Amino acid sequence: MLRHIAAALALISAAAQVASAQFKEEAFTQSYADPNDTTARDTTDKLFSFKEFFGGVSHKRDVRIGTLFAGSMLFIGSEQIYNRDYWKLPVVYGGIGAGVGLGTYYRLRYNKTGELKDRQMSTWMFAGAGLVYWGTLMDGMIRYKRDVYPNPGKATIYSILLPGLGQVYNGEAWKVPLYWGFMAGATHFLLLNNTNYKRYKRIHNEATGEDAASYNTPISGETAKYYRDVFRRYRDYSIVALMGFYLLQVIDANVFAYMQDFEVNDDLSIQIRPTVITPDVQYAAVPAPGTSAFGLSIGLKF
């Protein structure tokens, strides 16, 4: 009896020592990241750091792709500086500056003359500046660490800039028609429902406006109001569907880029062998005779 009590006390003491070791200060200050990896961050870091961004642009440190992309959206040309493509900066600033400048010029001219061609030229110039801006971001992502594959951050940003490009980067181009088909369908219903919404909104305004006495159509104001609300709700659903498919392909690109290194093979095996089954209490006390039993152990490898 005393032997059993002594064994139990020894087990409790060992468990207490293990628990004490687990809650030492060192357990909360250990770093499992590679000390040589300057891009390593834990989950408590900020999503964006100006120190990291400007340090990377000045070539004093490495910078995460997400930080570089976010900073370059505001500080245009930063990606080209980080990638040491300095010769592209005049093209970037010249293209964006020319587009914005000419767009502003034609817009002011349209406000004075009211000519349709001036408004169209203004729209085209602003669109051209936006295209150069988009191309600048895309170029910076393509040139970022081209020798590193797969790069989940790059796949994600590719899908943000151009839906489906992240899937192409991951080698899953067959998904592109699916996502583009879903988004095209959502866009079709968005335009259709928006057109019907505007139509019934106009009819309702005519039926309930100041000239309602001269209103003479088979659709009453109440009927127009009902269909106006219905198509407005369907239009909103179409917007939600479009954004949902867009976000889904971004998430898909990110997840499957992370899974590129996931080992998948056909090595499925099971092992069955005889073994001796010993109760857990025997590790804390003296084994009682006759308590062990023979059985089978099963190991599954997949």
N, C-alpha and C positions, 0 to 999 in steps of 0.2 A: 504493500500500500504506500509506504513512504517512498519507494522507488518511483511509483507512478506519479506521486505528488511532485517529487523533485524534477522529474522529466517534464511535467506540465509547466512548472515554474521556469525551467530553462527555456522552453519554447516561447513562453510569454516574454521573457527577457530579450530573446533574440529578435522577436517581432517588434518590440519597442525600439530596439537599436536600429532596425531597418527603417522604421517609420521616422525616427529622429533624423536619420541620414537623408531621407527624402525631402525633408522640410528645412534643410539647412539653407543658408542664404545663397550658397553656390548653385543650388538647384534652380534658382530663379535668375541667375546672372550668366548662365552658360550661353555661349553662342555656337550654333551648329552650322553657321554659314562659313563658306570658304574665306579665310582672312585675306586672301589675295584677290578676291572678286570685289572690285570697286562698285559694282552695280547691285550687290546683295542688299536687300532691305527686308525688314520684318514688317508685320502687318500694322505696327503702330506708327510707321512713317507716314508723312503727308503724301497725298496723291500727286502733288506738284510742289517742287522746291525751286525757288528762284536761284538759290545758291548752286544747286546741282545743274540747273539749266545754263546759267551764265558761265559756270565753271567748265561745262562741256563745250560751249561755243568758243571759249577762249583756249580750248585744247589743254586745260589743266587737269581734267579728269574725264572719266567715262560718264555717259549719261544714258538713262533708260529711254527706250524708244517712245514710250508714252509721254514722258516729260518733254522730250525733244519735239514731238508732234504738237503737243498743247502749246508750248512756247512759240513755235513757229507760226501758229495760227495768228498770233498777235505781232510777233517780231518777224516779219516776212523776210525770208532769205537766210534765216538762222540755220536751217538744215543744210543749205549749200555751204555755209561757212564751216559747219561741223564736219561735213564730208570733204572739205577742202576743194570744192568746186567753185572757186572764186570767179572764174570767167563767166559763170552763169548769172551773176548778180546784175550786170547791166541789162541783160535780157529780161530778167524778172522785174526789176524796177522800171525799166523802160516800157515794157509791155503793160504793166498795171497802171503806171502813170499816164501813158498815152490814152489808154481806154477810159480811165476816170476823167481825165482832162477833156477829151473830145465829147464824152457823154455829157458832161456838165455844160459844155459849150452849146451843143445841140439842144439840150433841155431848155436852157435860157433863151435860145433862139426860138424854140417852139412856143415858149410863153409869150413872146412878142408877136410872132407871125401867125401862130396857130396852124401852120402847115403840117400835114400828116407825115410828110417825108422827114421833117426834122425830128418828130417824135420817134419815128422808126429808127433813124440814125442814132439817136440818143440811146435807145434800147439796145441796139446792136453793139454800141461802144461799151456800155456797161457790162453786157454779156461777155464781150471779149476780155475785159479786165477780169471778170470772174473766172473765165476759163484759164487765163494765165495764172491766177492765184491758185486754182485747183491743181493745175499742172505742176506748180512749184511744190506744193505739198506732196503730190504723188512722186515727183522726182526725188525728193528728199527721202521718202520711205524706201524707194527702190535702191537707192545708193547706200542706205544704212546697213553696214555689216553684211555685205553680200555673201560672205563666206560662211555665215551662220545659218544653218537650216536644220530643223524647222525653227522658226521664230514666231511664237504665238502672238506677240505684240504686232509684228508686221502683218500677219494674216488678219488680225482684227482690224487694223487701220485700213488695210486694202479693202475690206468689206464695207467699212464706213465711207470711204471715198468713192468706191464703185461696187455696188452690190454684185456679188458673185465672184469678184476677183480673188477674195480670200479662199474660196473653194478651189479655184484654178491653182492658186499657190500651193494648196495642200494636196494637189493631184487628184481632186474630186470634181473635175469639170462636169461630170454628168449631173451634178446637182444644180448647175446654173440654169438650165431650161426650166426646172421645177420652180425655183425661187422667182425667176423672171416671169414665169407664167402666172404664179400666184399674185405678184405685185401688179402685173398688167391687168389681170382680172379685177383686182381691187381698184385700180385706177379707172378702169372702164365704168364700173358701177358708181364710183365717186363722181365722175363727170356726168353720167346719166342722171343720177339722183339730184345733183346740183342744178342741172338744167331744168328738171321738172319742178324742183323747189322754187327756182326763180320764176318759172311760168305761173305757178299757182299763187305765188306771193304777189305778182303783178295783177293777176285776176282779182285777188282778194282786195288789193288796194283800190282797184277801179270800182269794185262793187260796194265798197264802204267809204269811198272818198267824197269829195265835194260834188263831183259830177255823177253821183250814184243814181240820180233820177234818170239820166240818159243811158244808164248801163242796161244793155239788152243782149245777154248771152244765156245759153242753157245752163251754165254753171252758176249756182248761187254763191253768195259770199260765205255762208257757213260751210258749204261743200268745198270751196276753194281753201278755206282756212284749215279744214280737216286734212286735205291732201298736202297742203303746204307743210303742216307739222309732220305728216308721215314721211314725206321725202326729205325733210330736213333731218329727221332721225335716222333714216337710211343713209343719208350722206355722211353723218357723223360716224355711223357704224363702218362705212367704207374707209373713212380716214383711220379709224382704229385698226381695221384689218390691214391696211397698207403699212402702217407703222409697225404692226405686229410681225408681219412677214419680213420687213426690213430688219428689225431687231433680231428675229430668229436666225437670219442668215449671218448676222454679225456674231451671235453666240455660237452658231454652228462652226464658223471658221475658227474661232478661238479655241473651242473644246477639242476639235479634231486636230488642230495644230499641236496641242499639248499631248495628244494621244499618238503622235507619229512615232514616238520612241517606245510605246507600249508593246511589250512582247506578246505576240499572238502566234501560237503554233499548234500543231496537231498532237502534241505529246500529252495524251490523256491516259492515265494508267491508275490502276488500283492494286494495292497490295494487302493480302490477308495472311496473317501469320499467327501462330499460337503464342500466348503470353500468359503471365501470371498476374491475376488481378488482386491487388493488395489494398485493403481499406485505408483511407487517408489517416485514420486515427492511429495507425500503427507507426506513422512517422513521428508522432508526438509521445508515444509510450512504448512500452515493451510489447512486441507482437504476441497476441494471444494464439495459442495453438489451434489450428483448424479454421482460422478466419480467412486465410488466403484461398483463392479459387483459380482454376484454369479456365481460360477463355480465348477469344480471338481478338486481335487488334486489326483495324481496317485503316489503311492510309490511302488518300485520294490525291493525286497530283494532276493539276490542270493549269 
